[in-house]
């Protein structure tokens, strides 16, 4: 029998003795000579509901010592045990809420999951069913002092152990799960007689009774022909109350558990619109750590994905940073790359390496849905429980996946761990809606570590409209204005995205304009006569064909303006203004005043040109977003690190990392 098993018998015994029978001879032999103390015995020991104990376990006659840390929470229904042993070092997490036990070798990252109900720990912790899940026994049961269970117990008077004044108790018990009888000599301190640093004398929650040591003699009757008796000494070096939220109960997320129980928390389902700011840190020896920033906006309903990248600038540039905007339009199959430092723009077909795209046959691409964008459509992820992201104080639900095989989209031997804010934490912080909110993605391999942190994540559509007018010459636009019946402070001020999104939906719905990217510099202003003026630039259709399989038919500005004028003239150009969340469900419908649309001076129709020579290709700009692949890649002439995003979908692995080559077209 391993010392580890004795540790659990001693510290995690939760077995009702009515399930088995005492070995009468064994108990009679060891319980003989019970002291006849004239003083009444003290109350039986009582223990904290949530406690930590550190012990040193020695098997007498064998030169082996095990150090054991145990965290136990009756409130959280969790146990964590760390066994530091020269024989079988391991960590064990027990979560009765999920009927789950995770056993992790201390020298490895791969753990084994088993069902609590079908494990030896079910009996050891006296687990029992309650309201659809399981509950662990009380701490008194864990230490073998449950008054509701008949015990062979005797008080032996005062004693001294390790120089500490104690009360000595004898107990004799039987454990059916491995047919073992144990005799234990307990040394337990009364803090009213001996002051300890772990608890104050005036503690009012529970009179603390702290174990100092225990000598356990056990009889193993598994083999009838070889009834062995051995002795173990346990010295408890530390014992104290803890919080039920102690971080030790959180299963370390950077490990994968084999044989995971069938009851798993499903991966989050992402919305069709989200935006966030990201910060990515790459640590890869021998290179120094690198830091990259990104701002991203994903709109599946409009077929648009936008990345703003902030990087170290090219040598010789006046600014110390490079600001680049990459706008991918899946309506047209084009990517617009704008250098925000210089104002220059390049137009290209969507690169197969674009982080928002699936590569299809014949060179076509298709926009990923929201879960594919995060690679949350993969079956490889395992729920790892709740963990706190250090440094940010956010309690997160954690999923991990380990990918071994290499493919064009995946690198081998890489661990991916997703952190999403836990709904209870969000509620405690005042979030009215507990939507899936990514907090961090961590990628780990033997050679590198990447952490991508999400900040200011939101599912509310931003006020600003993406401006790609730099991709057009000044004469390739129509400057249009019109008037909406209704006051500015009533239509726009209460919820600006409501009017903005409603106008875009109306304009693309009533005309043959299908891509909202062709609406630029959209602006609303107060106007006389209780009206609101709206003005915008209408960009003409690009001449470069895209590479989506079913591209929306693009029409010229002249046709769109004609359709718009006719609709406004008829007085039926209506705009639905949605309420904000604070205003509650509902909308308001307003109309554009008849005959109010007009072209402002200085606009003719000249289509944009496509650059064939550019410092940044669409593929190079496909870089950093949410789940980037981790390989460092030279970004054109910038000489900085960017990372290609993971891939989702159909392979045996959901995400991975790969080395990208220099994709500059210089």
LUMTORBA-844678 format. One line per 3 residues: number of its first residue (from 1); for each residue x, y, z of C-alpha. Coordinates in steps of 0.5 Angstrom, whole numbers, plus 500, padded with zeros to 3 digits. Last residue first. Example, Ala and Ser with C-alpha at 12.3 -4.5 7.8 and 13.67 -1.06 7.14 Angstrom:
2
2 = 527 498 514 ~ 525 491 516
***
This chain:
666
666 = 518 590 395 ~ 512 585 395 ~ 512 584 402
663 = 510 577 405 ~ 516 575 408 ~ 515 568 410
660 = 510 566 416 ~ 512 560 421 ~ 506 556 424
657 = 502 556 430 ~ 496 552 432 ~ 489 552 432
654 = 483 547 432 ~ 487 540 431 ~ 484 534 427
651 = 482 539 422 ~ 475 541 420 ~ 475 548 423
648 = 479 554 426 ~ 486 557 424 ~ 490 560 429
645 = 492 568 427 ~ 498 569 424 ~ 503 573 428
642 = 507 579 427 ~ 514 581 429 ~ 517 587 427
639 = 523 588 422 ~ 518 594 418 ~ 521 592 411
636 = 516 587 410 ~ 513 584 417 ~ 519 579 419
633 = 515 573 422 ~ 515 571 429 ~ 511 564 430
630 = 505 564 435 ~ 499 563 431 ~ 494 569 432
627 = 488 568 436 ~ 485 574 437 ~ 488 578 432
624 = 495 579 430 ~ 497 578 423 ~ 493 579 416
621 = 497 585 414 ~ 502 581 411 ~ 497 577 407
618 = 494 583 405 ~ 500 586 402 ~ 504 591 405
615 = 510 595 402 ~ 506 596 396 ~ 507 595 388
612 = 501 593 384 ~ 496 598 387 ~ 489 598 385
609 = 486 604 382 ~ 479 607 385 ~ 474 609 380
606 = 473 616 378 ~ 466 619 378 ~ 465 626 379
603 = 464 630 386 ~ 466 637 387 ~ 459 641 389
600 = 454 638 394 ~ 449 633 391 ~ 442 633 393
597 = 437 630 397 ~ 431 634 400 ~ 426 632 395
594 = 421 629 401 ~ 424 630 408 ~ 427 623 410
591 = 423 619 415 ~ 423 617 422 ~ 421 610 425
588 = 423 609 432 ~ 425 602 435 ~ 424 598 441
585 = 427 594 447 ~ 429 597 453 ~ 432 605 453
582 = 438 602 457 ~ 440 597 452 ~ 439 603 446
579 = 433 603 442 ~ 433 602 435 ~ 432 608 430
576 = 428 605 424 ~ 430 610 418 ~ 424 611 412
573 = 425 613 405 ~ 418 613 403 ~ 417 621 401
570 = 416 619 394 ~ 422 624 393 ~ 427 620 398
567 = 426 614 394 ~ 427 617 387 ~ 433 621 389
564 = 436 614 392 ~ 435 610 386 ~ 438 616 382
561 = 444 616 387 ~ 445 609 387 ~ 445 609 379
558 = 450 615 379 ~ 454 612 384 ~ 456 605 380
555 = 453 599 382 ~ 456 593 385 ~ 453 586 385
552 = 455 582 391 ~ 460 577 390 ~ 459 570 391
549 = 465 566 391 ~ 469 571 394 ~ 475 573 390
546 = 475 581 388 ~ 474 584 382 ~ 478 591 381
543 = 474 596 378 ~ 472 599 385 ~ 465 601 386
540 = 464 609 387 ~ 465 612 394 ~ 459 616 397
537 = 461 621 401 ~ 456 623 407 ~ 451 628 410
534 = 446 628 414 ~ 442 634 417 ~ 437 633 422
531 = 430 637 422 ~ 427 641 427 ~ 426 647 422
528 = 433 649 422 ~ 439 643 422 ~ 442 640 428
525 = 448 635 425 ~ 449 628 423 ~ 456 626 419
522 = 458 620 415 ~ 465 621 413 ~ 464 615 408
519 = 459 610 405 ~ 462 605 400 ~ 464 601 406
516 = 457 600 407 ~ 457 595 401 ~ 451 593 398
513 = 449 600 394 ~ 443 597 390 ~ 438 602 393
510 = 433 602 399 ~ 436 597 403 ~ 443 599 403
507 = 441 606 405 ~ 436 604 410 ~ 441 599 413
504 = 446 605 413 ~ 441 610 416 ~ 439 605 422
501 = 446 604 424 ~ 447 611 424 ~ 441 613 428
498 = 441 607 433 ~ 449 608 434 ~ 448 615 436
495 = 443 613 442 ~ 440 619 446 ~ 444 625 442
492 = 442 622 435 ~ 434 623 434 ~ 432 627 440
489 = 437 632 440 ~ 438 632 433 ~ 430 634 432
486 = 426 630 427 ~ 425 630 420 ~ 431 628 416
483 = 435 632 411 ~ 439 630 406 ~ 446 631 404
480 = 451 628 398 ~ 458 628 397 ~ 459 624 391
477 = 466 620 390 ~ 471 619 385 ~ 474 626 385
474 = 478 626 391 ~ 482 619 389 ~ 480 613 392
471 = 483 609 397 ~ 484 614 402 ~ 476 614 402
468 = 477 608 406 ~ 473 611 413 ~ 470 606 417
465 = 464 609 421 ~ 465 611 428 ~ 460 610 433
462 = 462 603 435 ~ 457 597 435 ~ 455 595 442
459 = 458 588 443 ~ 464 590 447 ~ 471 588 449
456 = 475 594 452 ~ 481 590 453 ~ 483 583 450
453 = 490 580 452 ~ 494 576 448 ~ 499 572 451
450 = 505 568 447 ~ 510 563 450 ~ 515 560 446
447 = 520 554 445 ~ 517 548 448 ~ 510 551 446
444 = 505 555 450 ~ 499 559 447 ~ 495 564 452
441 = 489 567 450 ~ 486 572 454 ~ 480 576 457
438 = 474 573 452 ~ 467 576 454 ~ 461 571 453
435 = 455 575 454 ~ 453 576 462 ~ 448 582 461
432 = 447 587 466 ~ 455 587 468 ~ 455 590 475
429 = 462 587 477 ~ 459 582 481 ~ 455 580 475
426 = 461 579 471 ~ 464 575 476 ~ 458 570 476
423 = 458 570 469 ~ 466 568 468 ~ 470 572 464
420 = 473 568 458 ~ 480 565 458 ~ 482 561 452
417 = 488 556 453 ~ 492 553 447 ~ 498 548 448
414 = 503 547 442 ~ 506 540 440 ~ 505 541 433
411 = 504 547 428 ~ 497 548 425 ~ 495 552 419
408 = 499 548 414 ~ 499 542 418 ~ 503 539 423
405 = 500 534 429 ~ 500 535 436 ~ 495 540 438
402 = 493 541 445 ~ 487 544 447 ~ 485 548 453
399 = 478 551 456 ~ 478 556 462 ~ 472 560 465
396 = 475 566 468 ~ 475 570 474 ~ 478 577 473
393 = 483 580 478 ~ 487 583 472 ~ 495 581 474
390 = 493 574 475 ~ 488 571 470 ~ 483 568 475
387 = 481 560 474 ~ 475 557 473 ~ 474 550 471
384 = 479 546 465 ~ 473 545 460 ~ 477 541 454
381 = 478 543 447 ~ 479 539 442 ~ 472 539 439
378 = 473 545 435 ~ 468 551 433 ~ 471 555 438
375 = 476 557 433 ~ 476 565 435 ~ 474 566 428
372 = 470 560 427 ~ 466 562 433 ~ 464 568 429
369 = 463 566 422 ~ 469 566 418 ~ 468 570 411
366 = 469 566 405 ~ 475 566 400 ~ 476 564 393
363 = 482 561 390 ~ 479 556 385 ~ 477 552 392
360 = 476 555 398 ~ 480 559 403 ~ 477 561 410
357 = 477 568 412 ~ 477 572 418 ~ 485 572 419
354 = 487 573 412 ~ 492 568 410 ~ 488 566 403
351 = 489 574 401 ~ 483 578 400 ~ 484 581 393
348 = 488 587 393 ~ 487 595 394 ~ 493 599 397
345 = 492 606 401 ~ 496 612 402 ~ 495 616 408
342 = 502 617 410 ~ 501 615 418 ~ 495 612 417
339 = 497 607 412 ~ 491 604 409 ~ 490 597 407
336 = 484 596 403 ~ 482 588 402 ~ 477 586 397
333 = 472 580 396 ~ 467 585 394 ~ 462 583 400
330 = 467 580 404 ~ 470 587 405 ~ 477 586 409
327 = 479 593 412 ~ 486 593 414 ~ 488 600 418
324 = 496 601 419 ~ 499 605 424 ~ 507 605 425
321 = 510 608 431 ~ 516 612 433 ~ 514 617 428
318 = 518 621 423 ~ 520 614 419 ~ 527 613 418
315 = 527 606 420 ~ 520 603 420 ~ 516 604 426
312 = 514 599 431 ~ 507 597 431 ~ 500 599 432
309 = 495 595 428 ~ 488 597 426 ~ 484 591 424
306 = 477 591 421 ~ 473 585 418 ~ 466 587 414
303 = 461 582 412 ~ 455 587 414 ~ 452 581 418
300 = 459 578 420 ~ 461 585 423 ~ 468 584 427
297 = 472 590 429 ~ 479 590 431 ~ 484 594 435
294 = 491 592 435 ~ 497 592 439 ~ 504 589 439
291 = 509 587 444 ~ 516 583 443 ~ 520 580 449
288 = 528 580 447 ~ 530 574 442 ~ 534 568 445
285 = 529 566 447 ~ 521 567 445 ~ 517 571 449
282 = 511 574 445 ~ 506 579 448 ~ 500 581 445
279 = 495 587 447 ~ 488 587 444 ~ 483 592 443
276 = 476 590 442 ~ 470 589 438 ~ 464 585 437
273 = 459 583 432 ~ 456 576 430 ~ 456 574 437
270 = 460 568 440 ~ 457 562 442 ~ 462 560 448
267 = 465 553 449 ~ 460 548 453 ~ 461 546 460
264 = 463 539 460 ~ 459 533 463 ~ 462 527 459
261 = 468 527 464 ~ 475 528 461 ~ 479 521 459
258 = 485 525 458 ~ 486 532 462 ~ 490 538 458
255 = 495 542 462 ~ 496 550 462 ~ 489 551 465
252 = 492 550 473 ~ 485 547 476 ~ 483 552 481
249 = 482 550 488 ~ 489 553 489 ~ 486 560 488
246 = 482 560 494 ~ 475 562 493 ~ 472 558 499
243 = 477 562 503 ~ 482 559 508 ~ 482 557 515
240 = 489 555 518 ~ 493 549 519 ~ 501 548 519
237 = 506 543 521 ~ 501 537 521 ~ 506 531 523
234 = 504 525 520 ~ 507 518 523 ~ 505 512 519
231 = 505 505 522 ~ 505 498 519 ~ 501 491 520
228 = 500 486 514 ~ 495 480 514 ~ 499 476 509
225 = 495 470 507 ~ 488 473 507 ~ 491 478 502
222 = 487 485 502 ~ 487 485 510 ~ 491 491 511
219 = 492 493 518 ~ 494 500 520 ~ 497 503 525
216 = 497 511 525 ~ 501 516 529 ~ 498 523 529
213 = 501 530 530 ~ 499 537 531 ~ 491 537 529
210 = 488 544 531 ~ 482 545 534 ~ 479 552 533
207 = 473 554 537 ~ 468 556 531 ~ 466 563 528
204 = 468 567 534 ~ 476 567 534 ~ 478 570 541
201 = 484 566 541 ~ 486 568 535 ~ 488 563 529
198 = 494 561 525 ~ 500 564 530 ~ 498 559 535
195 = 497 560 543 ~ 497 554 547 ~ 492 553 553
192 = 486 556 549 ~ 489 554 543 ~ 487 546 545
189 = 492 542 541 ~ 490 535 538 ~ 495 529 538
186 = 491 524 535 ~ 493 516 536 ~ 490 513 530
183 = 488 505 530 ~ 487 503 523 ~ 483 497 519
180 = 483 496 512 ~ 479 493 507 ~ 480 497 501
177 = 474 501 500 ~ 471 498 507 ~ 475 503 511
174 = 475 501 519 ~ 476 505 524 ~ 480 505 531
171 = 481 512 535 ~ 485 514 540 ~ 485 521 543
168 = 491 526 546 ~ 490 533 548 ~ 496 537 547
165 = 501 542 550 ~ 506 543 544 ~ 513 541 545
162 = 513 537 539 ~ 507 533 542 ~ 506 534 549
159 = 500 530 553 ~ 493 531 556 ~ 488 526 557
156 = 487 519 553 ~ 480 520 550 ~ 477 514 547
153 = 474 513 540 ~ 471 507 537 ~ 466 511 533
150 = 459 511 531 ~ 458 516 526 ~ 453 522 527
147 = 459 525 531 ~ 463 526 525 ~ 471 526 528
144 = 474 522 522 ~ 478 528 520 ~ 474 528 513
141 = 468 527 517 ~ 469 533 521 ~ 471 537 515
138 = 464 535 512 ~ 463 530 507 ~ 463 532 500
135 = 456 534 496 ~ 454 531 489 ~ 450 533 483
132 = 443 533 481 ~ 439 536 488 ~ 444 532 493
129 = 448 526 491 ~ 453 523 497 ~ 461 524 497
126 = 464 521 504 ~ 471 524 502 ~ 474 517 502
123 = 468 514 499 ~ 468 518 493 ~ 475 519 492
120 = 476 512 490 ~ 473 513 484 ~ 466 512 480
117 = 462 518 483 ~ 468 522 482 ~ 468 521 475
114 = 476 521 472 ~ 480 526 469 ~ 487 524 468
111 = 493 530 467 ~ 498 531 462 ~ 503 537 464
108 = 508 533 467 ~ 513 532 473 ~ 508 533 478
105 = 503 528 475 ~ 496 530 475 ~ 490 527 477
102 = 483 531 476 ~ 477 528 479 ~ 470 530 477
99 = 463 530 479 ~ 462 537 476 ~ 460 540 483
96 = 464 535 487 ~ 470 538 484 ~ 476 534 486
93 = 483 536 484 ~ 489 532 485 ~ 497 534 484
90 = 502 528 484 ~ 509 526 486 ~ 509 518 487
87 = 516 516 489 ~ 520 521 491 ~ 514 525 494
84 = 511 532 494 ~ 503 531 494 ~ 499 537 493
81 = 492 536 494 ~ 486 540 492 ~ 479 539 494
78 = 473 542 492 ~ 465 543 494 ~ 466 550 495
75 = 463 551 502 ~ 466 545 504 ~ 472 547 502
72 = 479 543 503 ~ 486 545 501 ~ 491 539 503
69 = 499 540 502 ~ 503 534 503 ~ 510 532 504
66 = 512 525 503 ~ 518 522 507 ~ 521 515 505
63 = 527 512 509 ~ 522 506 511 ~ 522 503 518
60 = 516 508 520 ~ 512 510 514 ~ 513 518 514
57 = 508 523 512 ~ 510 531 513 ~ 503 535 513
54 = 501 542 511 ~ 493 543 512 ~ 489 548 509
51 = 481 549 511 ~ 475 551 509 ~ 469 549 514
48 = 474 550 520 ~ 474 544 524 ~ 471 541 531
45 = 475 536 535 ~ 471 532 540 ~ 469 536 547
42 = 473 535 552 ~ 474 529 557 ~ 471 529 564
39 = 477 529 569 ~ 478 523 573 ~ 482 520 567
36 = 482 513 566 ~ 487 512 561 ~ 485 506 555
33 = 490 500 556 ~ 487 496 551 ~ 485 500 545
30 = 490 497 540 ~ 489 490 542 ~ 481 491 542
27 = 482 494 535 ~ 485 489 532 ~ 481 483 535
24 = 475 486 533 ~ 476 488 526 ~ 471 493 525
21 = 466 492 520 ~ 464 495 514 ~ 459 500 511
18 = 456 503 518 ~ 463 506 519 ~ 461 511 514
15 = 467 513 510 ~ 470 520 509 ~ 477 519 511
12 = 481 525 507 ~ 486 527 512 ~ 488 520 515
9 = 486 515 510 ~ 488 520 504 ~ 495 520 507
6 = 495 513 508 ~ 493 512 500 ~ 499 517 499
3 = 504 512 503 ~ 503 507 498 ~ 500 500 500
***
